């Protein structure tokens, strides 16, 4: 099974999602989206496929969101998409695409929704020590 992750290596959530994909035995295509942002059409498709609104896919924290006036509720989706493509740090991460779907994996364990359930054979713990999968590779609730 293939997977693509739009990744920021300096983001713990993104690193955890990547590690979960690899723990499933999948070596994904890793796109460092700050250097290689998706096209406007690719971004719009991923957002729609993930079941998000464009506004839900914008990252506010640690970005020029406020300075660019993107909090203006009168801005259209087209204007917001243009801003995200022009300033990729505004794209919330990580976006992950597999044959089973597309997810904004915040928190990182949301990536499990689009990975084969039987792929995990053991435990998985996030960088911060939070256990996500138990000894049998089942989700910890």
NULUM-65514 format. One record per atom (N, C-alpha, C, O): residue number from 0; residue in three letters; chain; atom name; x, y, z. Coordinates in steps of 0.05 Angstrom, whole numbers, plus 5000, padded with zeros to 4 digits. Atoms other than C-alpha are relative to their C-alpha. Example, Ala and Ser with C-alpha at 12.3 -4.5 7.8 and 13.67 -1.06 7.14 Angstrom:
2
0, ala, A, N, 5018, 4976, 5000
0, ala, A, CA, 5246, 4910, 5156
0, ala, A, C, 5018, 5024, 5000
0, ala, A, O, 5039, 5024, 5013
1, ser, A, N, 4984, 4976, 4999
1, ser, A, CA, 5273, 4979, 5143
1, ser, A, C, 4985, 5022, 5014
1, ser, A, O, 4995, 5044, 5018
***
This chain:
141
0, unk, A, N, 5017, 4976, 5000
0, unk, A, CA, 5000, 5000, 5000
0, unk, A, C, 5018, 5025, 5000
0, unk, A, O, 5038, 5026, 5014
1, unk, A, N, 4985, 4975, 5001
1, unk, A, CA, 5026, 5069, 4983
1, unk, A, C, 4988, 5021, 5019
1, unk, A, O, 4965, 5019, 5028
2, unk, A, N, 5009, 4978, 4983
2, unk, A, CA, 5021, 5132, 5025
2, unk, A, C, 5017, 5024, 4993
2, unk, A, O, 5041, 5021, 4985
3, unk, A, N, 4986, 4975, 5003
3, unk, A, CA, 5041, 5204, 5017
3, unk, A, C, 4995, 5017, 5024
3, unk, A, O, 4972, 5020, 5033
4, unk, A, N, 5003, 4983, 4977
4, unk, A, CA, 5054, 5250, 5076
4, unk, A, C, 5012, 5027, 4993
4, unk, A, O, 5034, 5029, 4983
5, unk, A, N, 4990, 4972, 5003
5, unk, A, CA, 5060, 5326, 5070
5, unk, A, C, 5010, 5007, 5027
5, unk, A, O, 4995, 5012, 5046
6, unk, A, N, 4985, 5002, 4975
6, unk, A, CA, 5111, 5331, 5124
6, unk, A, C, 5016, 5025, 5007
6, unk, A, O, 5027, 5038, 4989
7, unk, A, N, 4982, 4980, 4990
7, unk, A, CA, 5147, 5383, 5167
7, unk, A, C, 5017, 4986, 5021
7, unk, A, O, 5007, 4980, 5043
8, unk, A, N, 4983, 5015, 4981
8, unk, A, CA, 5206, 5349, 5201
8, unk, A, C, 5004, 5014, 5027
8, unk, A, O, 5013, 5001, 5046
9, unk, A, N, 4997, 4987, 4975
9, unk, A, CA, 5208, 5402, 5255
9, unk, A, C, 4975, 4999, 5017
9, unk, A, O, 4975, 5009, 5040
10, unk, A, N, 5026, 5002, 4985
10, unk, A, CA, 5136, 5386, 5277
10, unk, A, C, 4998, 4972, 5012
10, unk, A, O, 4999, 4952, 4998
11, unk, A, N, 5003, 5025, 4986
11, unk, A, CA, 5128, 5331, 5329
11, unk, A, C, 4976, 4984, 4991
11, unk, A, O, 4978, 4959, 4988
12, unk, A, N, 5024, 5014, 5010
12, unk, A, CA, 5058, 5314, 5305
12, unk, A, C, 5005, 4987, 4973
12, unk, A, O, 4997, 4964, 4968
13, unk, A, N, 4993, 5010, 5026
13, unk, A, CA, 5084, 5305, 5235
13, unk, A, C, 5019, 4977, 5002
13, unk, A, O, 5016, 4956, 4988
14, unk, A, N, 4981, 5022, 4996
14, unk, A, CA, 5142, 5262, 5259
14, unk, A, C, 4986, 4975, 5010
14, unk, A, O, 4992, 4953, 5002
15, unk, A, N, 5014, 5023, 4989
15, unk, A, CA, 5095, 5218, 5299
15, unk, A, C, 4982, 4986, 4979
15, unk, A, O, 4981, 4962, 4978
16, unk, A, N, 5016, 5011, 5021
16, unk, A, CA, 5048, 5209, 5240
16, unk, A, C, 5017, 4984, 4980
16, unk, A, O, 5010, 4962, 4972
17, unk, A, N, 4981, 5014, 5017
17, unk, A, CA, 5107, 5190, 5196
17, unk, A, C, 5009, 4974, 5013
17, unk, A, O, 5011, 4953, 4999
18, unk, A, N, 4991, 5024, 4986
18, unk, A, CA, 5131, 5140, 5248
18, unk, A, C, 4978, 4979, 5001
18, unk, A, O, 4984, 4955, 4999
19, unk, A, N, 5022, 5019, 5000
19, unk, A, CA, 5062, 5109, 5252
19, unk, A, C, 4997, 4986, 4973
19, unk, A, O, 4992, 4962, 4971
20, unk, A, N, 5002, 5011, 5027
20, unk, A, CA, 5060, 5100, 5177
20, unk, A, C, 5022, 4979, 4996
20, unk, A, O, 5017, 4957, 4986
21, unk, A, N, 4978, 5019, 5002
21, unk, A, CA, 5128, 5067, 5179
21, unk, A, C, 4996, 4975, 5018
21, unk, A, O, 5004, 4953, 5010
22, unk, A, N, 5006, 5023, 4982
22, unk, A, CA, 5106, 5023, 5238
22, unk, A, C, 4980, 4981, 4987
22, unk, A, O, 4979, 4958, 4995
23, unk, A, N, 5018, 5017, 5014
23, unk, A, CA, 5052, 4997, 5192
23, unk, A, C, 5013, 4985, 4977
23, unk, A, O, 5000, 4971, 4962
24, unk, A, N, 4986, 5014, 5021
24, unk, A, CA, 5106, 4972, 5145
24, unk, A, C, 4999, 5014, 4974
24, unk, A, O, 5005, 5002, 4953
25, unk, A, N, 5003, 4985, 5025
25, unk, A, CA, 5095, 5027, 5094
25, unk, A, C, 5022, 5021, 5000
25, unk, A, O, 5025, 5036, 5019
26, unk, A, N, 4981, 4978, 5004
26, unk, A, CA, 5151, 5071, 5068
26, unk, A, C, 4987, 5021, 4982
26, unk, A, O, 4985, 5017, 4958
27, unk, A, N, 5016, 4980, 5016
27, unk, A, CA, 5112, 5133, 5046
27, unk, A, C, 5018, 5018, 4983
27, unk, A, O, 5042, 5020, 4987
28, unk, A, N, 4988, 4978, 5014
28, unk, A, CA, 5129, 5186, 4996
28, unk, A, C, 4998, 5023, 5020
28, unk, A, O, 4976, 5031, 5028
29, unk, A, N, 4999, 4978, 4981
29, unk, A, CA, 5151, 5243, 5042
29, unk, A, C, 5005, 5025, 4984
29, unk, A, O, 5025, 5029, 4971
30, unk, A, N, 4998, 4974, 5013
30, unk, A, CA, 5139, 5312, 5015
30, unk, A, C, 5003, 5022, 5021
30, unk, A, O, 4984, 5027, 5036
31, unk, A, N, 4996, 4978, 4981
31, unk, A, CA, 5169, 5368, 5056
31, unk, A, C, 4987, 5024, 4987
31, unk, A, O, 4999, 5039, 4971
32, unk, A, N, 5017, 4981, 5014
32, unk, A, CA, 5114, 5416, 5037
32, unk, A, C, 5009, 5029, 5002
32, unk, A, O, 5001, 5046, 4986
33, unk, A, N, 4990, 4972, 4998
33, unk, A, CA, 5151, 5479, 5060
33, unk, A, C, 5018, 5006, 4976
33, unk, A, O, 5020, 5028, 4967
34, unk, A, N, 4982, 4997, 5023
34, unk, A, CA, 5202, 5467, 5004
34, unk, A, C, 4986, 4993, 4974
34, unk, A, O, 4992, 5004, 4953
35, unk, A, N, 5014, 5010, 5023
35, unk, A, CA, 5155, 5432, 4956
35, unk, A, C, 4970, 5000, 5005
35, unk, A, O, 4958, 4979, 5008
36, unk, A, N, 5028, 4999, 4993
36, unk, A, CA, 5084, 5456, 4969
36, unk, A, C, 4983, 4987, 4978
36, unk, A, O, 4990, 4987, 4954
37, unk, A, N, 5019, 5010, 5020
37, unk, A, CA, 5025, 5423, 4935
37, unk, A, C, 4990, 5022, 4982
37, unk, A, O, 4990, 5046, 4990
38, unk, A, N, 5013, 4980, 5017
38, unk, A, CA, 4992, 5458, 4877
38, unk, A, C, 4974, 5008, 5012
38, unk, A, O, 4964, 4995, 5031
39, unk, A, N, 5026, 4991, 4990
39, unk, A, CA, 4929, 5496, 4890
39, unk, A, C, 4979, 4978, 4997
39, unk, A, O, 4963, 4973, 5015
40, unk, A, N, 5020, 5022, 5005
40, unk, A, CA, 4888, 5440, 4858
40, unk, A, C, 5005, 4976, 5018
40, unk, A, O, 4986, 4965, 5029
41, unk, A, N, 4994, 5022, 4982
41, unk, A, CA, 4924, 5386, 4898
41, unk, A, C, 4991, 5006, 5028
41, unk, A, O, 4979, 4989, 5041
42, unk, A, N, 5008, 4992, 4973
42, unk, A, CA, 4913, 5424, 4962
42, unk, A, C, 4970, 5000, 5003
42, unk, A, O, 4959, 4989, 5023
43, unk, A, N, 5029, 5000, 4998
43, unk, A, CA, 4839, 5436, 4948
43, unk, A, C, 4989, 4972, 5000
43, unk, A, O, 4970, 4966, 5015
44, unk, A, N, 5009, 5028, 5001
44, unk, A, CA, 4830, 5362, 4931
44, unk, A, C, 5005, 4986, 5027
44, unk, A, O, 4987, 4973, 5037
45, unk, A, N, 4994, 5013, 4974
45, unk, A, CA, 4865, 5339, 4995
45, unk, A, C, 4981, 5010, 5022
45, unk, A, O, 4972, 4994, 5038
46, unk, A, N, 5017, 4989, 4980
46, unk, A, CA, 4824, 5386, 5038
46, unk, A, C, 4972, 4989, 4997
46, unk, A, O, 4960, 4981, 5017
47, unk, A, N, 5027, 5011, 5005
47, unk, A, CA, 4759, 5363, 5006
47, unk, A, C, 4999, 4970, 5007
47, unk, A, O, 4980, 4961, 5020
48, unk, A, N, 4999, 5029, 4994
48, unk, A, CA, 4779, 5289, 5010
48, unk, A, C, 5002, 4994, 5030
48, unk, A, O, 4992, 4974, 5039
49, unk, A, N, 4998, 5003, 4971
49, unk, A, CA, 4795, 5298, 5084
49, unk, A, C, 4975, 5008, 5014
49, unk, A, O, 4972, 5004, 5038
50, unk, A, N, 5025, 4992, 4987
50, unk, A, CA, 4725, 5325, 5096
50, unk, A, C, 5003, 5026, 5015
50, unk, A, O, 4987, 5031, 5034
51, unk, A, N, 4995, 4975, 4986
51, unk, A, CA, 4752, 5393, 5118
51, unk, A, C, 4990, 5023, 4984
51, unk, A, O, 4987, 5021, 4960
52, unk, A, N, 5003, 4974, 5014
52, unk, A, CA, 4734, 5464, 5102
52, unk, A, C, 5028, 5011, 4996
52, unk, A, O, 5047, 5003, 5009
53, unk, A, N, 4974, 4987, 5005
53, unk, A, CA, 4790, 5507, 5075
53, unk, A, C, 5009, 5013, 5026
53, unk, A, O, 5033, 5012, 5033
54, unk, A, N, 4992, 4986, 4976
54, unk, A, CA, 4789, 5547, 5139
54, unk, A, C, 5010, 4980, 5022
54, unk, A, O, 5028, 4987, 5037
55, unk, A, N, 4991, 5020, 4981
55, unk, A, CA, 4797, 5483, 5181
55, unk, A, C, 5028, 4990, 4993
55, unk, A, O, 5042, 4979, 5010
56, unk, A, N, 4974, 5010, 5009
56, unk, A, CA, 4859, 5466, 5140
56, unk, A, C, 5022, 5021, 5003
56, unk, A, O, 5046, 5016, 4996
57, unk, A, N, 4979, 4979, 4997
57, unk, A, CA, 4895, 5532, 5155
57, unk, A, C, 5012, 4998, 5028
57, unk, A, O, 4998, 4994, 5048
58, unk, A, N, 4986, 5000, 4975
58, unk, A, CA, 4947, 5533, 5209
58, unk, A, C, 5003, 5029, 5009
58, unk, A, O, 5012, 5046, 4994
59, unk, A, N, 4999, 4973, 4989
59, unk, A, CA, 4943, 5595, 5253
59, unk, A, C, 5026, 5004, 5017
59, unk, A, O, 5040, 5024, 5014
60, unk, A, N, 4978, 4998, 4981
60, unk, A, CA, 4996, 5582, 5307
60, unk, A, C, 5027, 5000, 4985
60, unk, A, O, 5032, 4982, 4969
61, unk, A, N, 4973, 5000, 5011
61, unk, A, CA, 5067, 5601, 5288
61, unk, A, C, 5001, 5008, 4971
61, unk, A, O, 5020, 5001, 4957
62, unk, A, N, 5002, 4992, 5028
62, unk, A, CA, 5046, 5630, 5221
62, unk, A, C, 4992, 5030, 4998
62, unk, A, O, 4985, 5042, 5018
63, unk, A, N, 5009, 4973, 5004
63, unk, A, CA, 5031, 5699, 5191
63, unk, A, C, 4970, 5003, 4996
63, unk, A, O, 4961, 5022, 4984
64, unk, A, N, 5029, 5000, 5003
64, unk, A, CA, 4957, 5683, 5194
64, unk, A, C, 4987, 5027, 5007
64, unk, A, O, 4973, 5038, 4990
65, unk, A, N, 5012, 4974, 4992
65, unk, A, CA, 4937, 5745, 5233
65, unk, A, C, 5010, 5023, 4985
65, unk, A, O, 4995, 5041, 4976
66, unk, A, N, 4989, 4977, 5014
66, unk, A, CA, 4985, 5792, 5199
66, unk, A, C, 4990, 5002, 4971
66, unk, A, O, 4987, 5024, 4961
67, unk, A, N, 5011, 5000, 5027
67, unk, A, CA, 4957, 5771, 5131
67, unk, A, C, 4970, 5006, 5000
67, unk, A, O, 4958, 5007, 4978
68, unk, A, N, 5029, 4995, 4998
68, unk, A, CA, 4886, 5785, 5156
68, unk, A, C, 4983, 4977, 4992
68, unk, A, O, 4960, 4980, 4984
69, unk, A, N, 5015, 5023, 5008
69, unk, A, CA, 4864, 5714, 5144
69, unk, A, C, 4978, 4993, 5019
69, unk, A, O, 4962, 4975, 5014
70, unk, A, N, 5022, 5004, 4982
70, unk, A, CA, 4819, 5717, 5204
70, unk, A, C, 4975, 5014, 4992
70, unk, A, O, 4954, 5012, 5005
71, unk, A, N, 5023, 4986, 5011
71, unk, A, CA, 4772, 5760, 5163
71, unk, A, C, 4980, 4979, 4990
71, unk, A, O, 4985, 4965, 4971
72, unk, A, N, 5020, 5020, 5008
72, unk, A, CA, 4708, 5718, 5157
72, unk, A, C, 4989, 5004, 4972
72, unk, A, O, 4975, 4987, 4961
73, unk, A, N, 5010, 4994, 5027
73, unk, A, CA, 4692, 5751, 5090
73, unk, A, C, 5018, 4989, 4978
73, unk, A, O, 5010, 4990, 4954
74, unk, A, N, 4982, 5011, 5020
74, unk, A, CA, 4751, 5718, 5055
74, unk, A, C, 4988, 4974, 4989
74, unk, A, O, 4976, 4958, 5003
75, unk, A, N, 5010, 5024, 5014
75, unk, A, CA, 4731, 5665, 5004
75, unk, A, C, 5019, 4977, 5003
75, unk, A, O, 5043, 4980, 5010
76, unk, A, N, 4982, 5024, 5000
76, unk, A, CA, 4758, 5594, 5001
76, unk, A, C, 5022, 5004, 4979
76, unk, A, O, 5045, 4997, 4984
77, unk, A, N, 4980, 4995, 5021
77, unk, A, CA, 4794, 5615, 4937
77, unk, A, C, 5022, 5018, 5011
77, unk, A, O, 5046, 5013, 5006
78, unk, A, N, 4980, 4982, 4988
78, unk, A, CA, 4829, 5672, 4974
78, unk, A, C, 5017, 4986, 5020
78, unk, A, O, 5041, 4990, 5022
79, unk, A, N, 4985, 5015, 4980
79, unk, A, CA, 4848, 5626, 5031
79, unk, A, C, 5019, 4980, 4987
79, unk, A, O, 5042, 4977, 4996
80, unk, A, N, 4983, 5019, 5014
80, unk, A, CA, 4875, 5573, 4984
80, unk, A, C, 5024, 5014, 4987
80, unk, A, O, 5047, 5004, 4989
81, unk, A, N, 4978, 4985, 5011
81, unk, A, CA, 4916, 5625, 4948
81, unk, A, C, 5021, 5007, 5021
81, unk, A, O, 5045, 5006, 5016
82, unk, A, N, 4982, 4992, 4978
82, unk, A, CA, 4946, 5648, 5014
82, unk, A, C, 5016, 4975, 5009
82, unk, A, O, 5040, 4978, 5014
83, unk, A, N, 4986, 5024, 4991
83, unk, A, CA, 4963, 5576, 5033
83, unk, A, C, 5021, 4991, 4980
83, unk, A, O, 5043, 4982, 4988
84, unk, A, N, 4980, 5008, 5021
84, unk, A, CA, 4998, 5562, 4967
84, unk, A, C, 5023, 5020, 5000
84, unk, A, O, 5046, 5013, 4996
85, unk, A, N, 4980, 4979, 5000
85, unk, A, CA, 5035, 5629, 4970
85, unk, A, C, 5018, 4998, 5025
85, unk, A, O, 5042, 5005, 5024
86, unk, A, N, 4986, 5001, 4974
86, unk, A, CA, 5055, 5618, 5043
86, unk, A, C, 4995, 4972, 5012
86, unk, A, O, 4977, 4969, 5029
87, unk, A, N, 5006, 5028, 4993
87, unk, A, CA, 5059, 5542, 5054
87, unk, A, C, 5000, 4994, 5030
87, unk, A, O, 4987, 4975, 5038
88, unk, A, N, 5001, 5005, 4971
88, unk, A, CA, 5071, 5548, 5130
88, unk, A, C, 4971, 5002, 5010
88, unk, A, O, 4965, 4993, 5032
89, unk, A, N, 5028, 4998, 4993
89, unk, A, CA, 4996, 5564, 5131
89, unk, A, C, 4985, 4974, 4996
89, unk, A, O, 4962, 4971, 5006
90, unk, A, N, 5013, 5026, 5005
90, unk, A, CA, 4980, 5492, 5109
90, unk, A, C, 5003, 4984, 5026
90, unk, A, O, 5025, 4978, 5035
91, unk, A, N, 4999, 5016, 4976
91, unk, A, CA, 4962, 5452, 5171
91, unk, A, C, 5011, 4973, 4993
91, unk, A, O, 5007, 4963, 4971
92, unk, A, N, 4986, 5025, 5005
92, unk, A, CA, 5001, 5388, 5177
92, unk, A, C, 4997, 4980, 5023
92, unk, A, O, 4990, 4987, 5045
93, unk, A, N, 4993, 5012, 5026
93, unk, A, CA, 5011, 5332, 5167
93, unk, A, C, 4974, 4991, 4986
93, unk, A, O, 4956, 4979, 4998
94, unk, A, N, 5021, 5012, 5017
94, unk, A, CA, 4964, 5316, 5110
94, unk, A, C, 5011, 4974, 4990
94, unk, A, O, 5033, 4973, 4980
95, unk, A, N, 4991, 5027, 5008
95, unk, A, CA, 4968, 5242, 5094
95, unk, A, C, 4979, 4989, 4980
95, unk, A, O, 4955, 4991, 4985
96, unk, A, N, 5018, 5012, 5020
96, unk, A, CA, 4939, 5208, 5032
96, unk, A, C, 5008, 4971, 4996
96, unk, A, O, 5031, 4965, 4992
97, unk, A, N, 4996, 5028, 5005
97, unk, A, CA, 4931, 5133, 5025
97, unk, A, C, 4976, 4990, 4983
97, unk, A, O, 4957, 5006, 4979
98, unk, A, N, 5023, 5010, 5014
98, unk, A, CA, 4885, 5089, 4983
98, unk, A, C, 4975, 4998, 5017
98, unk, A, O, 4952, 4996, 5006
99, unk, A, N, 5023, 5002, 4981
99, unk, A, CA, 4840, 5086, 5045
99, unk, A, C, 4989, 5027, 5007
99, unk, A, O, 4969, 5029, 5021
100, unk, A, N, 5011, 4973, 4995
100, unk, A, CA, 4830, 5162, 5048
100, unk, A, C, 5022, 5020, 5004
100, unk, A, O, 5046, 5015, 5001
101, unk, A, N, 4983, 4977, 4995
101, unk, A, CA, 4860, 5229, 5065
101, unk, A, C, 4993, 5011, 5028
101, unk, A, O, 4969, 5013, 5034
102, unk, A, N, 5004, 4989, 4974
102, unk, A, CA, 4869, 5257, 5135
102, unk, A, C, 5019, 5022, 5007
102, unk, A, O, 5043, 5021, 4999
103, unk, A, N, 4982, 4981, 4985
103, unk, A, CA, 4896, 5318, 5170
103, unk, A, C, 5005, 4986, 5026
103, unk, A, O, 4987, 4983, 5043
104, unk, A, N, 4994, 5017, 4978
104, unk, A, CA, 4931, 5277, 5222
104, unk, A, C, 5008, 5016, 5025
104, unk, A, O, 5031, 5014, 5034
105, unk, A, N, 4997, 4985, 4975
105, unk, A, CA, 4924, 5323, 5282
105, unk, A, C, 4977, 4992, 5018
105, unk, A, O, 4954, 5001, 5013
106, unk, A, N, 4975, 5012, 4991
106, unk, A, CA, 4930, 5288, 5329
106, unk, A, C, 5010, 4979, 4981
106, unk, A, O, 4996, 4969, 4964
107, unk, A, N, 4986, 5019, 5019
107, unk, A, CA, 4979, 5241, 5295
107, unk, A, C, 4986, 4973, 4997
107, unk, A, O, 4987, 4961, 4976
108, unk, A, N, 5013, 5027, 5001
108, unk, A, CA, 4939, 5178, 5312
108, unk, A, C, 4976, 5000, 4981
108, unk, A, O, 4966, 4978, 4975
109, unk, A, N, 5022, 5000, 5020
109, unk, A, CA, 4884, 5201, 5263
109, unk, A, C, 5009, 4986, 4975
109, unk, A, O, 4992, 4977, 4959
110, unk, A, N, 4990, 5014, 5023
110, unk, A, CA, 4929, 5171, 5210
110, unk, A, C, 4992, 4970, 5000
110, unk, A, O, 4991, 4958, 4979
111, unk, A, N, 5008, 5029, 4998
111, unk, A, CA, 4908, 5102, 5236
111, unk, A, C, 4974, 4995, 4985
111, unk, A, O, 4970, 4972, 4976
112, unk, A, N, 5025, 5003, 5014
112, unk, A, CA, 4840, 5114, 5204
112, unk, A, C, 5004, 4993, 4970
112, unk, A, O, 4986, 4982, 4958
113, unk, A, N, 4995, 5005, 5028
113, unk, A, CA, 4872, 5108, 5135
113, unk, A, C, 5023, 4981, 4995
113, unk, A, O, 5035, 4981, 4973
114, unk, A, N, 4980, 5021, 5002
114, unk, A, CA, 4922, 5053, 5148
114, unk, A, C, 4987, 4973, 5005
114, unk, A, O, 4967, 4971, 5019
115, unk, A, N, 5012, 5026, 4995
115, unk, A, CA, 4907, 4978, 5146
115, unk, A, C, 5001, 4992, 5030
115, unk, A, O, 5022, 4993, 5042
116, unk, A, N, 5002, 5006, 4972
116, unk, A, CA, 4883, 4957, 5215
116, unk, A, C, 5017, 4977, 5009
116, unk, A, O, 5027, 4976, 5032
117, unk, A, N, 4985, 5024, 4993
117, unk, A, CA, 4920, 4891, 5213
117, unk, A, C, 5030, 5004, 4995
117, unk, A, O, 5045, 4984, 4997
118, unk, A, N, 4972, 4995, 5007
118, unk, A, CA, 4987, 4924, 5195
118, unk, A, C, 5018, 5001, 5025
118, unk, A, O, 5042, 4998, 5023
119, unk, A, N, 4984, 4995, 4976
119, unk, A, CA, 5009, 4935, 5267
119, unk, A, C, 5002, 4974, 5016
119, unk, A, O, 4982, 4960, 5022
120, unk, A, N, 4995, 5025, 4986
120, unk, A, CA, 5041, 4877, 5305
120, unk, A, C, 5009, 5005, 5029
120, unk, A, O, 5013, 4985, 5043
121, unk, A, N, 4990, 4994, 4973
121, unk, A, CA, 5063, 4912, 5369
121, unk, A, C, 4993, 5028, 5008
121, unk, A, O, 4978, 5042, 4995
122, unk, A, N, 5007, 4974, 4988
122, unk, A, CA, 5061, 4974, 5411
122, unk, A, C, 5012, 5024, 4984
122, unk, A, O, 5032, 5020, 4969
123, unk, A, N, 4989, 4975, 5011
123, unk, A, CA, 5072, 5046, 5388
123, unk, A, C, 4996, 5022, 5021
123, unk, A, O, 4974, 5025, 5032
124, unk, A, N, 5001, 4978, 4981
124, unk, A, CA, 5089, 5104, 5433
124, unk, A, C, 5010, 5025, 4986
124, unk, A, O, 5030, 5025, 4972
125, unk, A, N, 4992, 4974, 5012
125, unk, A, CA, 5092, 5177, 5410
125, unk, A, C, 5025, 5011, 5014
125, unk, A, O, 5033, 5002, 5036
126, unk, A, N, 4975, 4987, 4989
126, unk, A, CA, 5154, 5220, 5422
126, unk, A, C, 4996, 5010, 5028
126, unk, A, O, 5015, 5009, 5044
127, unk, A, N, 5004, 4989, 4973
127, unk, A, CA, 5122, 5250, 5484
127, unk, A, C, 4994, 4978, 5021
127, unk, A, O, 4988, 4984, 5044
128, unk, A, N, 5005, 5022, 4982
128, unk, A, CA, 5112, 5181, 5515
128, unk, A, C, 4971, 4989, 5000
128, unk, A, O, 4966, 4969, 5014
129, unk, A, N, 5028, 5009, 5001
129, unk, A, CA, 5037, 5174, 5500
129, unk, A, C, 4998, 4974, 4984
129, unk, A, O, 5007, 4974, 4961
130, unk, A, N, 5003, 5025, 5014
130, unk, A, CA, 5021, 5102, 5481
130, unk, A, C, 4975, 5002, 4982
130, unk, A, O, 4954, 5009, 4991
131, unk, A, N, 5021, 4999, 5020
131, unk, A, CA, 4979, 5097, 5418
131, unk, A, C, 4989, 4972, 4994
131, unk, A, O, 4965, 4968, 4991
132, unk, A, N, 5007, 5028, 5006
132, unk, A, CA, 4980, 5022, 5404
132, unk, A, C, 5011, 4982, 5023
132, unk, A, O, 5032, 4987, 5034
133, unk, A, N, 4992, 5018, 4979
133, unk, A, CA, 4983, 4966, 5455
133, unk, A, C, 5018, 4977, 4989
133, unk, A, O, 5026, 4978, 4966
134, unk, A, N, 4982, 5022, 5007
134, unk, A, CA, 5025, 4902, 5454
134, unk, A, C, 4991, 4984, 4976
134, unk, A, O, 5008, 4973, 4961
135, unk, A, N, 5011, 5014, 5023
135, unk, A, CA, 4979, 4871, 5402
135, unk, A, C, 4997, 5017, 4975
135, unk, A, O, 4987, 5008, 4955
136, unk, A, N, 5003, 4982, 5023
136, unk, A, CA, 4981, 4932, 5357
136, unk, A, C, 4972, 5012, 4998
136, unk, A, O, 4964, 5022, 4977
137, unk, A, N, 5028, 4989, 4999
137, unk, A, CA, 4910, 4953, 5377
137, unk, A, C, 5001, 5028, 5012
137, unk, A, O, 5017, 5034, 5030
138, unk, A, N, 5002, 4973, 4990
138, unk, A, CA, 4891, 5025, 5390
138, unk, A, C, 4994, 5001, 5030
138, unk, A, O, 4977, 4986, 5040
139, unk, A, N, 5005, 4995, 4972
139, unk, A, CA, 4895, 5048, 5462
139, unk, A, C, 4978, 5021, 5001
139, unk, A, O, 4981, 5043, 4989
140, unk, A, N, 5022, 4981, 4999
140, unk, A, CA, 4830, 5083, 5479
140, unk, A, C, 5003, 5019, 5023
140, unk, A, O, 4986, 5036, 5027
***
